[in-house]
């Protein structure tokens, strides 16, 4: 009986580890999206600083490149925010799966502890 409980304990621990790994991967992907958005905002700030240093204009501004870049940046930020929102939803769903796996693992660990205590009491009576 105790051997089966140990195997069950190992399985629930592995399942918990897998669910936690999935949660971590989603969190990393979400952070990557946030970093990309921040980099785009920093690029915009740098461009503004360069323009200010150059007297407020340059050939890229006259050629319309800044306007096109601003439009592209806004679309890219919007796309990244949409992807980030999907990751947040996936993270919330994964949290539930991880919580279930944790609950199962905790229940099995308690069963193992109870079985060990029962075996110890039985051994001490003999």
DRENPAVEX-999274 format. One record per atom (N, C-alpha, C, O, CB): x, y, z. Coordinates in steps of 0.2 Angstrom, whole numbers, plus 5000, padded with zeros to 4 digits. Atoms other than C-alpha are relative to their C-alpha. Glycine has a CB too. Layout:
XYZ
...
END
This chain:
500449945000
500050005000
500450065000
500350114996
499550005006
499549944999
501450125005
500350014993
500550074991
500550005006
499649995007
502350094988
499550034995
499850074991
500249934998
500549975005
500750134978
499950085002
499950124997
499449975001
500049934998
500650294988
500650044998
500550104996
499950015008
499449965002
502450344985
500050014992
500250074990
500649965002
500049995007
502150314966
499550064999
499650104994
499849944997
500549955001
500550424967
500350075002
500150124998
499449985004
499749944997
501550554977
500450034994
500450094993
500349995006
499549985005
502850554963
499650034994
499850084991
500549944998
500449985006
501550574949
499750075001
499750114997
499549954999
500349944999
500650714957
500550065001
500450114999
499650005007
499549954999
502250804961
500250024993
500350084991
500649975004
499849995007
502750784942
499550044997
499650094993
500149944996
500549975003
501050844937
500050085002
499950124998
499349975002
499949934998
501251004948
500650034997
500550094995
500149995008
499449975003
502951034941
499950024993
500150074991
500649955000
500249995007
502251024923
499650065000
499750114996
499749944997
500549955000
500851144927
500450075002
500250125000
499449995005
499649944998
502051264936
500450034995
500550094994
500449995007
499549985006
503251264921
499550034995
499850084992
500349934997
500549975004
501751304910
499950075002
499950124998
499449964999
500149934997
501351454921
500650044999
500550104997
499749995007
499349965000
503151514921
500150024992
500350074991
500649965002
499949985007
503251504902
499550054997
499750104993
499949934995
500549955002
501651604900
500250075003
500250124999
499349985002
499749944997
502351734912
500650034996
500650094996
500249995008
499449975004
503951744902
499850034994
500150084992
500549944999
500249985006
503051764886
499650075001
499750124997
499549954997
500449944998
501951904894
500650055001
500550114999
499649995006
499549954999
503551994900
500450024994
500650074993
500549975005
499749985006
504351984883
499550054996
499850104993
500049934995
500549955003
502752074876
500150075003
500150125000
499349975000
499949944997
502952204889
500650034999
500750094998
499949995008
499449985001
504752224886
500050034993
500350094992
500649955000
500049985007
504452244867
499650075000
499850124996
499749954995
500449934999
503152384871
500450055003
500450115000
499349995004
499549954997
504352474882
500550024996
500750084996
500349975007
499549985005
505652464869
499850054995
500150104993
500349944997
500349965005
504552544857
499950075002
500050124999
499349984997
500149944997
504152684869
500650045001
500750105000
499649995007
499349974999
505952714873
500350024993
500650084993
500549945003
499849975007
506352724854
499750064998
500050114995
499849944995
500349945002
505052854852
500350065004
500450115002
499250005002
499749954996
505852954867
500750024997
500850084997
500049975007
499349995003
507552934859
499950054994
500350094993
500449944999
500149975007
506952994842
499850085002
500050124999
499449974996
500249944998
506053144851
500650045002
500750105001
499550005005
499449974997
507753184860
500450024994
500750084994
500349965005
499649995006
508653174843
499850064996
500150114994
500149944996
500349945003
507453294835
500150065003
500250125000
499349994999
499949944996
507553414849
500850034999
500950094999
499949995007
499349985000
509453414848
500250034993
500650074992
500549945001
499949985007
509353444829
499650064998
499650084992
499949944995
500449945001
508253594831
499349994998
499050034995
500450044994
500750025001
506653504829
499849974993
499249964991
499650065001
500150025006
506853444811
500649964997
501249984999
499750054995
499550035004
507853334799
499749974994
499149974993
500449945005
500350025006
507653244783
499549945001
499049944997
500649974996
500550054999
506753094790
499350035002
498850014999
500249955006
500649974998
505453214797
499750034994
499150034993
500150055005
500249965006
505353314781
499749944995
499249964991
500550044996
500250065004
505153144771
499449975002
499149934998
500649964999
500650044998
503753084781
500149945004
499649905005
499549994995
499850064997
504652944789
499849995007
499549945009
500849985000
500250004993
504252994807
499249995000
499049955005
500250075003
500850015000
502353004803
499949924999
499549895002
499750044995
500150075001
502452824795
500249965006
499949915007
500349984993
499850044995
503452754809
499650015006
499449965009
500750035002
500549994994
502252834822
499449954999
499149925004
499850075001
500650045002
500852744813
500149935001
499749895004
499750014993
499850074999
501752584812
500149985008
499949935010
500749984996
499950014992
502252594831
499449995003
499349955007
500450065003
500750014997
500452624836
499749944999
499449905003
499650064998
500350065002
499852474826
500449945004
500149905006
500149994993
499650064997
501352364833
499850005008
499749945011
500750024999
500250004993
500952424851
499349975001
499249935006
500050075003
500650034999
499152384849
500049924999
499649895002
499550034994
499950085001
499552204842
500349975006
500149925008
500449994993
499650034994
500752174856
499550005006
499549955010
500650045002
500450004994
499452224869
499449954999
499249925004
499650075000
500550055001
498152114861
500349935001
500049895004
499850004992
499650074998
499451964862
500150005007
500049945010
500650004996
499950004993
499752014880
499449995003
499449955008
500350075002
500650014997
497952014884
499849934999
499549905004
499450044997
500250085001
497751834877
500549965005
500249915007
500249984993
499650044996
499251784887
499850015008
499849965012
500750035000
500349994993
498451864903
499449955001
499449925007
499850075001
500550044999
496951764900
500249925000
499949895004
499550004993
499750074999
497951604897
500349995007
500349935010
500549994994
499650004993
498951644913
499449985005
499549945010
500450065002
500550014995
497351654923
499749935000
499549905005
499450054999
500350075001
496651484916
500649955002
500449905006
499949994992
499550054998
498351404919
500150005008
500349955011
500750024997
500050004993
498351464937
499549965003
499649925008
499850085002
500550054997
496751364940
500249934999
500249895004
499350014996
499750075001
497551214933
500649985005
500649935008
500349994993
499550004995
499051244944
499849995007
500049955011
500550064999
500350014993
498051264959
499749935001
499749905006
499450055001
500250064999
497151104956
500549955001
500549905005
499549984993
499450045000
498751014953
500350005007
500549955010
500550014995
499849994994
499351084969
499649975006
499949945010
500150085002
500450034995
497851034979
500049925000
500049895005
499350024998
499950075001
498050854972
500649985003
500749935007
500049984993
499450014997
499850854977
500050005007
500349965011
500650044997
500149994993
499450914994
499649955003
499849925009
499750075002
500450064997
498150784997
500449945000
500349905005
499350004996
499650065000
499250644992
500650005005
500749955008
500349994993
499549994995
500650715003
499749995007
500149955011
500450074999
500450014994
499450715017
499949925001
499949905007
499450045001
500150075000
498950535013
500649965002
500649915006
499749974994
499450034999
500750485013
500250015007
500549965010
500650024995
499849994993
501150565030
499549965004
499849945009
499950085001
500550044996
499550485037
500249925000
500249895005
499350014998
499850075000
500150315031
500649985003
500749935007
500049984992
499450014996
501850335038
499950005007
500249965011
500550064998
500250004993
501150385054
499749945003
499849915008
499650065002
500350064998
500050235055
500549945000
500449905004
499449994995
499550055000
501450125050
500550005006
500749955009
500450004993
499649994995
502550195063
499749985007
500049955011
500250085001
500450024994
501150175077
500049935000
500049905005
499350035000
500050085000
500949995071
500649975002
500649925006
499749984993
499450034999
502749965072
500250015007
500549965011
500650034996
499849984993
502950045089
499649955005
499849945011
499950075002
500450054996
501549925096
500249935000
500149895005
499250004997
499750075000
502449775091
500649995004
500849935004
500249984993
END
